[in-house]
Amino acid sequence: MLGFVARPPLPSAPEPAQLGQRAVVLLAAGDIAYCANLSGARATAQILGSVDGEITALGDRAYPDATSQEFPDCYGPTWGHYKNRTHPAAGNHEYHSSGAEPYFTYFGVAAGEPGKGYYSYDLGAWHIVVLNSNCEKIDGGCKAGSPQEQWLKDDLAAHRTTCTLAYWHHPLFSSGPYPSHAQSSFMTDLWKDLYNAHADIVLNGHEHKYERFALQDVDGHADPKGIREFVVGTCGALQDGFRRNPREVRDTGHFGVLKLVLDLDSYQWEFLGEDAGSFHDTGGGKCHGRS
């Protein structure tokens, strides 16, 4: 079990004029409140309280079963303090309860329509797409022609922004230790739609670690027109090791949150660890644009 190390207060997010006229901040991580030991969830919640911005919780908010009791008892006292600025995605542990009912009840309309759990919103100049990767639990699953896939194609066609970001729980690519986690191939058709729409970033949880991939196509081949995937399952659950080599950067053993600064046609990332001596990762990129 990793112990909690107090993080010194972080500075407030820069004023928008310093970042760009329409720059916004999105804070992201998943696999959050391990009810048997909330030290990681408390540490990462402290980061949320120190940095202005919208929040995405990338699934698996309360372990082991995301029940109606575990949400207020474990998630509530940590990340739940920032519920009013959280845009969630459903994880597999939410579906330990039938239909993920406690999850949809806790977040209400912010979680999307019950039984679906996919939705979209605009953040600054960016279009944000939230998908439900619990494919066996939703009508039609995630394959081409499914209700979710048809909704995604329609949504992308209706929002032809320069920059697009999508997130869901199970990563299509991962170098984690479990073969069943290594590649969630059931998300392939949805990734293809995002790639064809020139999406820029995909965020995932599920693997209890941090990993950043280079721009890649749906087959995992390097592609300057591809999507950059971040796996950020680093909030509080026991962390995993690695099974395969990553594309660019990986880390395990440090709780933290990914901070994304989303500007008009570019983005910057920074992994904010639980304490000043934690793993750190920074960088940036340009959006592909839409024709």
C-alpha positions as CSV (number, residue, x, y, z in Angstrom):
1,M,0.0,0.0,0.0
2,L,1.3,3.4,-0.9
3,G,1.3,5.9,1.9
4,F,0.0,9.5,1.7
5,V,2.6,12.2,1.3
6,A,1.3,15.7,1.9
7,R,1.6,17.9,-1.2
8,P,2.4,21.6,-0.7
9,P,-0.3,23.9,-2.0
10,L,-0.2,24.3,-5.8
11,P,-0.4,27.7,-7.4
12,S,-3.7,28.7,-8.9
13,A,-4.1,28.1,-12.6
14,P,-2.7,30.9,-14.8
15,E,-5.2,33.6,-15.8
16,P,-6.7,33.0,-19.2
17,A,-4.8,35.9,-20.7
18,Q,-1.5,34.1,-19.9
19,L,-2.6,30.9,-21.6
20,G,-4.5,32.3,-24.6
21,Q,-7.7,34.1,-25.1
22,R,-9.9,31.0,-24.9
23,A,-7.7,28.5,-23.2
24,V,-9.3,26.2,-20.6
25,V,-8.1,23.6,-18.2
26,L,-9.3,20.0,-17.9
27,L,-8.1,17.8,-15.0
28,A,-8.3,14.1,-15.6
29,A,-7.8,10.8,-13.8
30,G,-9.6,7.6,-13.0
31,D,-9.7,4.6,-10.6
32,I,-10.2,6.9,-7.6
33,A,-11.5,6.0,-4.2
34,Y,-10.1,2.7,-2.8
35,C,-12.4,2.5,0.2
36,A,-10.0,0.4,2.3
37,N,-7.5,3.2,2.1
38,L,-8.4,6.7,0.9
39,S,-4.9,8.2,1.0
40,G,-4.5,8.3,-2.8
41,A,-8.0,9.8,-3.3
42,R,-7.4,12.4,-0.7
43,A,-4.0,13.4,-2.2
44,T,-5.4,13.7,-5.7
45,A,-8.5,15.6,-4.4
46,Q,-6.1,18.1,-2.9
47,I,-4.7,18.7,-6.3
48,L,-8.2,19.3,-7.7
49,G,-8.7,21.9,-5.0
50,S,-5.5,23.7,-5.9
51,V,-6.0,24.1,-9.6
52,D,-8.9,25.8,-11.4
53,G,-10.5,23.9,-14.2
54,E,-13.2,21.4,-15.2
55,I,-12.7,17.7,-14.1
56,T,-13.2,14.4,-15.8
57,A,-13.4,11.3,-13.6
58,L,-12.4,8.4,-15.9
59,G,-14.3,5.6,-14.3
60,D,-14.1,3.4,-11.2
61,R,-14.8,6.0,-8.6
62,A,-15.4,3.8,-5.5
63,Y,-13.9,0.4,-4.9
64,P,-14.8,-2.4,-4.7
65,D,-18.4,-2.0,-6.1
66,A,-19.4,1.6,-6.5
67,T,-22.5,1.1,-4.5
68,S,-25.0,3.7,-3.3
69,Q,-23.2,3.6,0.0
70,E,-19.6,3.7,-1.3
71,F,-20.3,6.8,-3.4
72,P,-21.0,9.0,-0.3
73,D,-18.6,7.2,2.0
74,C,-15.5,7.0,-0.2
75,Y,-15.9,9.2,-3.3
76,G,-17.9,11.9,-1.6
77,P,-15.3,13.0,1.0
78,T,-12.6,13.2,-1.7
79,W,-13.3,13.9,-5.3
80,G,-17.0,14.4,-4.5
81,H,-16.2,17.9,-3.2
82,Y,-15.8,18.9,-6.8
83,K,-18.8,17.2,-8.2
84,N,-20.2,20.4,-9.6
85,R,-17.4,20.7,-12.1
86,T,-17.0,17.0,-12.9
87,H,-17.9,15.4,-16.3
88,P,-17.8,11.7,-15.6
89,A,-17.3,8.5,-17.7
90,A,-18.6,5.1,-16.5
91,G,-16.1,2.5,-15.4
92,N,-16.5,-1.3,-15.0
93,H,-16.8,-1.1,-11.2
94,E,-19.9,1.1,-11.6
95,Y,-21.5,-1.8,-13.3
96,H,-21.1,-4.1,-10.3
97,S,-24.5,-2.6,-9.5
98,S,-27.2,-3.4,-12.0
99,G,-27.3,-0.8,-14.8
100,A,-24.7,1.3,-12.8
101,E,-27.8,2.8,-11.1
102,P,-25.9,4.3,-8.1
103,Y,-23.5,6.0,-10.6
104,F,-26.3,7.6,-12.6
105,T,-28.2,8.6,-9.5
106,Y,-25.2,10.2,-7.9
107,F,-24.2,12.3,-10.9
108,G,-27.7,12.8,-12.4
109,V,-27.8,14.5,-15.8
110,A,-24.0,15.0,-15.7
111,A,-23.5,11.3,-16.4
112,G,-25.6,11.2,-19.6
113,E,-28.8,9.3,-20.1
114,P,-29.1,6.2,-17.9
115,G,-28.7,3.0,-20.0
116,K,-26.4,4.9,-22.4
117,G,-23.8,7.0,-20.4
118,Y,-22.4,8.7,-23.5
119,Y,-22.7,12.4,-24.2
120,S,-20.7,15.4,-25.4
121,Y,-20.0,19.0,-24.5
122,D,-18.0,22.0,-25.5
123,L,-15.1,23.3,-23.4
124,G,-13.5,26.5,-24.7
125,A,-12.7,26.0,-28.4
126,W,-12.7,22.2,-27.9
127,H,-15.4,19.6,-28.5
128,I,-15.4,16.9,-25.8
129,V,-16.9,13.4,-26.4
130,V,-17.6,11.0,-23.5
131,L,-18.1,7.4,-24.5
132,N,-19.2,4.3,-22.5
133,S,-16.7,1.5,-22.9
134,N,-18.8,-1.0,-20.9
135,C,-19.9,-2.4,-24.2
136,E,-21.7,-5.5,-22.9
137,K,-23.8,-3.4,-20.6
138,I,-25.3,-1.0,-23.1
139,D,-27.7,-1.5,-26.0
140,G,-25.9,-2.6,-29.1
141,G,-22.4,-2.5,-27.6
142,C,-19.7,-0.5,-29.3
143,K,-19.3,-2.0,-32.7
144,A,-19.9,-0.3,-36.0
145,G,-23.6,0.3,-36.5
146,S,-24.4,0.2,-32.8
147,P,-26.5,3.0,-31.3
148,Q,-23.4,4.5,-29.6
149,E,-21.3,4.3,-32.7
150,Q,-24.0,5.9,-34.8
151,W,-24.5,8.6,-32.2
152,L,-20.7,9.3,-32.2
153,K,-20.5,9.7,-36.0
154,D,-23.5,12.1,-35.9
155,D,-22.0,14.0,-33.0
156,L,-18.6,14.4,-34.7
157,A,-20.3,15.5,-37.9
158,A,-22.3,18.1,-36.1
159,H,-19.3,19.6,-34.2
160,R,-16.5,20.3,-36.7
161,T,-14.2,22.1,-34.3
162,T,-10.5,22.5,-34.8
163,C,-9.7,20.4,-31.7
164,T,-11.5,17.3,-30.4
165,L,-10.9,15.2,-27.3
166,A,-12.6,12.0,-26.2
167,Y,-12.5,9.9,-23.1
168,W,-13.8,6.6,-21.7
169,H,-12.7,4.0,-19.2
170,H,-11.0,1.0,-21.0
171,P,-7.9,2.0,-23.1
172,L,-7.6,0.6,-26.6
173,F,-3.8,0.6,-26.0
174,S,-2.0,-0.2,-22.8
175,S,1.3,-1.9,-21.7
176,G,-0.2,-3.0,-18.4
177,P,0.4,-6.4,-16.8
178,Y,-2.9,-8.1,-17.5
179,P,-3.5,-9.6,-21.0
180,S,-7.2,-8.9,-20.7
181,H,-6.4,-5.2,-20.1
182,A,-3.7,-4.9,-22.8
183,Q,-5.9,-3.9,-25.6
184,S,-9.7,-3.3,-25.4
185,S,-10.3,-4.2,-29.0
186,F,-14.0,-3.7,-28.5
187,M,-13.3,0.1,-28.8
188,T,-11.6,-0.2,-32.2
189,D,-14.6,1.0,-34.3
190,L,-15.2,4.0,-32.1
191,W,-11.4,4.9,-32.3
192,K,-11.7,4.6,-36.1
193,D,-14.5,7.2,-36.1
194,L,-12.5,9.6,-33.9
195,Y,-9.4,9.1,-36.2
196,N,-11.4,9.8,-39.3
197,A,-12.7,12.9,-37.7
198,H,-9.2,14.1,-36.9
199,A,-9.6,13.8,-33.1
200,D,-6.5,14.9,-31.1
201,I,-6.6,13.3,-27.7
202,V,-8.0,10.2,-26.0
203,L,-8.1,9.8,-22.2
204,N,-8.6,6.5,-20.4
205,G,-8.4,4.9,-17.0
206,H,-8.8,1.2,-16.0
207,E,-5.0,0.5,-15.8
208,H,-3.8,1.7,-12.4
209,K,-0.8,3.7,-13.7
210,Y,0.2,6.5,-16.0
211,E,1.1,6.1,-19.7
212,R,1.4,8.5,-22.6
213,F,1.4,7.2,-26.2
214,A,2.8,8.9,-29.3
215,L,0.4,9.9,-32.1
216,Q,-0.9,6.6,-33.6
217,D,-3.6,5.1,-35.8
218,V,-6.1,2.4,-34.9
219,D,-3.5,-0.3,-35.4
220,G,-1.0,1.3,-33.0
221,H,1.3,2.5,-35.8
222,A,3.0,5.9,-35.5
223,D,1.0,8.5,-37.4
224,P,1.5,12.3,-37.4
225,K,-2.3,12.5,-38.1
226,G,-3.1,10.0,-35.3
227,I,-4.5,10.4,-31.8
228,R,-2.4,10.8,-28.6
229,E,-3.7,8.5,-25.9
230,F,-3.1,9.1,-22.1
231,V,-3.9,6.3,-19.6
232,V,-4.4,8.0,-16.2
233,G,-5.6,5.4,-13.7
234,T,-3.6,7.1,-10.9
235,C,-6.0,8.4,-8.3
236,G,-6.1,6.0,-5.4
237,A,-6.5,2.3,-6.4
238,L,-3.6,0.0,-5.9
239,Q,-1.2,0.5,-8.8
240,D,-0.2,-1.9,-11.5
241,G,3.1,-2.8,-13.1
242,F,3.9,-3.1,-16.8
243,R,3.8,-6.1,-19.2
244,R,5.0,-4.5,-22.5
245,N,7.0,-1.5,-23.6
246,P,5.1,1.8,-23.9
247,R,5.1,4.1,-26.8
248,E,6.5,7.2,-25.1
249,V,6.3,7.5,-21.3
250,R,5.0,5.4,-18.4
251,D,5.1,5.5,-14.6
252,T,3.6,3.5,-11.8
253,G,3.6,3.9,-8.0
254,H,2.7,7.6,-8.0
255,F,-0.8,9.0,-7.5
256,G,-1.6,12.1,-9.5
257,V,-3.8,14.0,-12.0
258,L,-3.3,14.9,-15.6
259,K,-3.7,18.6,-16.3
260,L,-4.5,19.6,-19.8
261,V,-4.5,23.2,-21.0
262,L,-6.7,23.3,-24.1
263,D,-6.1,26.4,-26.3
264,L,-7.6,27.5,-29.7
265,D,-5.5,25.1,-31.8
266,S,-3.1,23.4,-29.4
267,Y,-2.7,21.7,-26.0
268,Q,-0.3,21.3,-23.2
269,W,-0.2,18.5,-20.7
270,E,1.3,18.1,-17.2
271,F,1.1,15.2,-14.9
272,L,0.7,16.6,-11.3
273,G,2.0,14.1,-8.8
274,E,0.9,13.8,-5.2
275,D,4.0,15.5,-3.8
276,A,6.8,17.8,-5.1
277,G,9.1,14.9,-5.6
278,S,6.7,12.7,-7.6
279,F,7.0,11.7,-11.2
280,H,6.4,14.6,-13.6
281,D,5.6,14.6,-17.3
282,T,5.0,17.7,-19.5
283,G,4.7,18.5,-23.2
284,G,2.4,19.9,-25.8
285,G,1.0,19.4,-29.3
286,K,-1.0,21.0,-32.1
287,C,-4.5,20.1,-33.1
288,H,-5.1,18.4,-36.5
289,G,-8.0,20.6,-37.5
290,R,-11.1,19.7,-39.4
291,S,-11.8,20.2,-43.1
